[in-house]
Amino acid sequence: MQVPVTVLNANTKREQGRKAQVGNIAAAKAVSDIIRTTLGPRSMLKMLLDPNGGIVLTNDGHAILREIDVAHPAAKSMIQLSRTQDEEVGDGTTSVIILAGELLQSAEPLLERHMHPTVLVRGYTRALEDAIKVAESMSFSIDIDDRASMLQVVQSCIGTKYTSRFGSLMAELALDAVQTVARDVGGGQREVDVKNYAKIEKIPGGTIEDSKVLRGVMFNKDVVVPGRMRRRIANPRILLLDCPLEYKKGESQTAVELMKEEDWASLLKAEEEWVAAACTQIAALKPDLVVTEKGLSDLAAHFLTKAGISSIRRLRKTDNNRIARATGATICHRVEEIRESDIGTRAGLFEVVKVGDEFFTFIVDCKEPKACTIVLRGASKDVLNEVERNLHDAMGVARNICLDPRLVPGGGAVEMAVSRALTERSATLEGVEAGPYRAAGQALEVIPRTLAQNCGANVIRTLTKLRAKHAESAAGGACPFGINGETGEITDMREAGVWEPLVVKTQTIKTSVEAANMLLRIDDIVSGISKSRVGGGGPSGPQVDDHDNVDPEAMLPE
């Protein structure tokens, strides 16, 4: 009899074939069930306790999954999906998880019939290509210079959020911010860098209605010498530096040998002369405000104050970049190389204001600022955090429309139309691929079904009505009927004014199908590869003795 050969470690856990696939599908379903109730305008909130004891109250799919700690590798992969969706288009994070979970669930009966996963994947990929074509055929373009229609689109996209009770405030803030930072880069292309140039500052206190978009930059800093430097300057000339205005210190330790007492005085004098020369060079250009990312010594502050120049030190790099973009200044790396063209002159007002217990610097009223700050006011930190998440989504929607102004009907209308088109087309397909192709079409119905569930409608009756409505429409014609998330009734989404950017919809379908395909192709899960040292307590993984971490006890025999 042949002795069994052990290749893997005894501690290694291995799941193969069917068992691995069923485990992955179960994990994906569990993740999608967590956030299923947060879809639509009648969504539920989730209360999450973070490790520091803080509370997160939200219905944002990405924010919920970001806080959850999961162990299963497939569940981790699903959570990664929502992050990808959030970074790519900023919206549709809940839909993408629900759809991926449903696609995997639809694959389970096919796997039970011993269909090979690669055939399944091929069918899903084919369905994805046709789904994108159907979605694009339903789209139409919008004029991005028409503020009223832009507001309506952004408003309908964030109508499911907590801030929808504040009317069109969030939509207006998001639209103002995006239009401020948008700039043409030639060739009919536009650049909208919301992440780097539209900063959200949260200040507890006041009411939500006090929130506003500043045509410029705001940051939490005061001038270096509050009593003697000006805190308000109209039409300031601004100089930005990323070098220190203090005498250069030695890197780690510097040894200086002094033979006479006068040598010490000459050493100090050299330092003072260097600082004075640097300040004189700056003052020659007559700036009103000097901002540096590094340190600024008391001596430099004294010389600058004498020259009537206000200064701010240790500013974050990102804030400095925003000021440069808003005021037209160039960030200088050496004091000796400053030119007149480096001075920023587009700002209308520099002002330091005390809000609550802290001082905030405002550089506002800029001419054509391509950077902005959104000041959010609210009752508490929890409210402000939720408002910030909603605003981030709203800015994502506004940005998407600026880059690609095509829209499709919301309320599950696109999913239902795609589902109908795929189901009809599957009848004409030959071979085994028709099964997964049809399954992908049926899986898309999960979005209208969940919308109906979340607003308390009769799910079966509502979905049957919606299917009938879509079947009535002429063959190949786009049917704009979807589910009203507030009442659960079948509504024409064009009349209701519920629209979604095409780029969000196509990204949602692409990401979910590709993720489902990836998880279905896994047939082996090996875990527990790194084994902790026998006897416990020791660190896992191989240990390298480099004479510093040598354990004298461990080196002696027992």
Beta strands, then each sheet from edge to edge (+ up, - down):
strand 1: 13-16
strand 2: 46-49
strand 3: 55-58
strand 4: 140-141
strand 5: 183-186
strand 6: 189-191
strand 7: 198-204
strand 8: 212-214
strand 9: 217-219
strand 10: 232-234
strand 11: 238-241
strand 12: 289-292
strand 13: 310-312
strand 14: 331-332
strand 15: 349-355
strand 16: 358-364
strand 17: 372-378
strand 18: 406-409
strand 19: 481-483
strand 20: 490-492
strand 21: 499-501
strand 22: 524-527
sheet 1: 1+ 22-
sheet 2: 2+ 3-
sheet 3: 4+ 18- 21+
sheet 4: 5+ 6-
sheet 5: 7+ 17+ 8-
sheet 6: 9+ 16- 15+ 10-
sheet 7: 13+ 12+ 11+ 14+
sheet 8: 19+ 20-
end
